[in-house]
Amino acid sequence: AKTMPAERAGGAVRVRVLRRELAGEGLHRALDTDLVVTLPASASREASEAPCALILQQRIPHTAYVDLDEVAEQVRLEAPGTPEVARLGFSGSIDVERPAEASKAHELAVIAKLRWIGPSELAANLTLPVHLRYQRAASGSAFAVAEIPAARLLALGCRGGVPGLGPGEALPTASV
């Protein structure tokens, strides 16, 4: 498990990535992420059973894309692990027909619901459908590499406030 601490006064919010893999074969893959958020010791499950969520910033390289219509349909059908996804830093649509060399990277805000698993721990299991783009033919190389970088934790919130964090207290960013 990879731990990414986000230090703050009076304690730390830790994000542990238990599993992050690009599963599947061919051009249609699933970016599966299992993570645990540990709140400061002052937080307690009894203090808040309120629903919580986090927002991750995920960069998708020009060699891949996330079909936002597909994600919206999975959210509508309540497919397990499907987070809500919004565009960050770009407008318009993602052209799913363009090859890699004619495409640009895009940033997404991935909004995932958290569930309480312990007195001060929350967990999320995310599945994001990722499609690899067609690559330009290259002599001497059988495969092209498409790397999905680590996501950044942008925000963590619970209805009524995050237990262990004071009102208006900011959560530092961390890589996931």
C-alpha positions as CSV (number, residue, x, y, z in Angstrom):
1,A,0.0,0.0,0.0
2,K,1.3,3.4,-0.9
3,T,0.7,6.2,1.7
4,M,0.4,9.8,0.7
5,P,0.2,12.0,3.9
6,A,-1.4,15.4,3.7
7,E,0.0,17.2,6.7
8,R,-2.0,19.8,8.6
9,A,-1.8,21.4,12.0
10,G,-2.9,19.1,14.8
11,G,-2.6,15.9,12.8
12,A,-2.5,14.4,9.4
13,V,-5.0,13.2,6.9
14,R,-3.5,10.2,5.2
15,V,-4.5,8.7,1.9
16,R,-3.4,5.1,1.4
17,V,-3.7,3.6,-2.1
18,L,-4.3,-0.1,-1.6
19,R,-4.6,-1.0,-5.3
20,R,-4.4,1.0,-8.5
21,E,-4.2,-0.9,-11.8
22,L,-5.2,-0.6,-15.4
23,A,-7.2,-3.8,-15.8
24,G,-8.4,-5.4,-19.0
25,E,-7.0,-6.1,-22.4
26,G,-7.0,-4.3,-25.8
27,L,-8.1,-0.7,-26.2
28,H,-10.9,-0.9,-23.5
29,R,-9.5,-0.9,-20.0
30,A,-10.7,-0.1,-16.4
31,L,-8.6,2.1,-14.1
32,D,-9.4,0.4,-10.7
33,T,-8.4,2.3,-7.5
34,D,-9.0,1.2,-3.9
35,L,-8.0,3.7,-1.3
36,V,-8.4,4.5,2.4
37,V,-8.5,8.0,3.9
38,T,-7.5,8.2,7.6
39,L,-8.7,11.3,9.4
40,P,-6.9,12.9,12.4
41,A,-7.1,11.0,15.7
42,S,-9.6,13.6,16.9
43,A,-12.1,12.4,14.3
44,S,-14.5,9.7,15.2
45,R,-17.2,7.7,13.4
46,E,-19.6,8.5,16.2
47,A,-19.0,12.2,15.5
48,S,-20.3,11.9,12.0
49,E,-22.2,9.2,10.1
50,A,-22.8,11.8,7.4
51,P,-22.1,10.9,3.8
52,C,-18.6,11.9,2.7
53,A,-16.9,12.2,-0.7
54,L,-13.6,13.2,-2.2
55,I,-12.6,14.9,-5.4
56,L,-9.5,13.7,-7.3
57,Q,-7.9,15.5,-10.2
58,Q,-6.9,12.9,-12.8
59,R,-4.8,13.7,-15.8
60,I,-5.6,11.5,-18.9
61,P,-2.7,11.6,-21.4
62,H,-3.2,12.1,-25.1
63,T,-2.7,8.4,-25.6
64,A,-6.0,7.6,-23.9
65,Y,-9.4,9.1,-23.1
66,V,-12.4,8.7,-20.7
67,D,-15.7,8.6,-22.5
68,L,-17.8,11.0,-20.3
69,D,-21.1,9.7,-21.9
70,E,-20.2,6.2,-20.9
71,V,-19.4,7.3,-17.3
72,A,-22.7,9.2,-17.1
73,E,-24.6,6.1,-18.2
74,Q,-22.8,3.9,-15.6
75,V,-23.7,6.5,-12.9
76,R,-27.3,6.5,-14.0
77,L,-27.3,2.7,-13.9
78,E,-25.6,2.8,-10.4
79,A,-22.8,0.5,-11.6
80,P,-20.7,-0.4,-8.5
81,G,-17.6,1.8,-8.1
82,T,-18.5,4.2,-10.8
83,P,-17.5,7.8,-9.7
84,E,-19.1,10.9,-11.1
85,V,-16.7,12.7,-13.4
86,A,-16.5,16.3,-14.5
87,R,-14.2,18.2,-16.9
88,L,-11.4,20.3,-15.5
89,G,-9.6,23.0,-17.4
90,F,-11.1,22.4,-20.8
91,S,-14.4,22.9,-22.6
92,G,-16.1,21.1,-25.4
93,S,-16.1,17.4,-25.8
94,I,-13.4,14.6,-25.8
95,D,-13.2,13.4,-29.4
96,V,-13.2,9.6,-29.0
97,E,-12.4,9.1,-32.7
98,R,-9.1,11.0,-32.8
99,P,-5.8,9.0,-32.9
100,A,-3.2,9.7,-30.2
101,E,-1.0,12.0,-32.3
102,A,-4.0,14.3,-33.0
103,S,-5.3,14.4,-29.4
104,K,-4.5,16.3,-26.3
105,A,-4.3,15.3,-22.7
106,H,-7.3,16.2,-20.5
107,E,-7.9,16.8,-16.8
108,L,-10.9,15.3,-15.0
109,A,-12.4,15.9,-11.6
110,V,-13.4,12.4,-10.2
111,I,-16.0,12.7,-7.5
112,A,-16.2,9.5,-5.4
113,K,-18.4,8.6,-2.5
114,L,-16.7,7.4,0.6
115,R,-17.9,4.8,3.2
116,W,-17.0,4.6,6.8
117,I,-14.9,1.5,7.6
118,G,-13.5,2.4,11.0
119,P,-13.7,5.1,13.7
120,S,-11.7,7.5,11.7
121,E,-11.3,5.8,8.3
122,L,-13.2,6.0,5.1
123,A,-12.7,4.0,1.9
124,A,-13.5,4.2,-1.8
125,N,-13.4,1.8,-4.6
126,L,-13.3,3.5,-8.0
127,T,-13.6,2.1,-11.5
128,L,-13.0,4.6,-14.3
129,P,-13.4,3.3,-17.9
130,V,-10.3,4.3,-19.9
131,H,-9.9,3.8,-23.6
132,L,-6.6,3.7,-25.3
133,R,-6.2,5.6,-28.6
134,Y,-4.9,4.2,-31.8
135,Q,-1.2,4.9,-32.1
136,R,0.8,5.8,-35.2
137,A,2.6,2.8,-36.6
138,A,6.3,2.6,-35.6
139,S,9.0,0.4,-37.1
140,G,10.9,-1.7,-34.6
141,S,8.4,-1.3,-31.8
142,A,5.5,-3.7,-31.2
143,F,3.7,-1.6,-28.5
144,A,3.2,2.0,-27.5
145,V,3.2,3.0,-23.8
146,A,0.2,4.9,-22.3
147,E,0.9,5.9,-18.7
148,I,-1.9,7.2,-16.5
149,P,-0.2,9.4,-13.9
150,A,-1.2,9.5,-10.2
151,A,-4.3,11.4,-9.3
152,R,-4.2,14.4,-6.9
153,L,-6.6,14.7,-3.9
154,L,-8.3,18.1,-4.3
155,A,-10.9,18.0,-1.6
156,L,-12.5,15.8,1.1
157,G,-15.9,16.7,2.4
158,C,-18.7,15.4,4.6
159,R,-22.2,16.7,5.1
160,G,-21.9,18.9,8.2
161,G,-18.1,19.1,7.9
162,V,-15.2,16.7,8.1
163,P,-14.7,15.2,11.5
164,G,-11.4,16.3,13.0
165,L,-11.1,19.4,10.8
166,G,-12.3,22.7,12.0
167,P,-14.8,24.8,10.1
168,G,-13.2,26.2,6.9
169,E,-9.9,24.4,7.6
170,A,-8.4,23.4,4.3
171,L,-7.3,19.9,3.4
172,P,-3.8,19.9,1.8
173,T,-3.4,18.2,-1.5
174,A,-1.7,14.8,-1.9
175,S,-1.0,12.5,-4.8
176,V,-3.0,9.3,-5.0
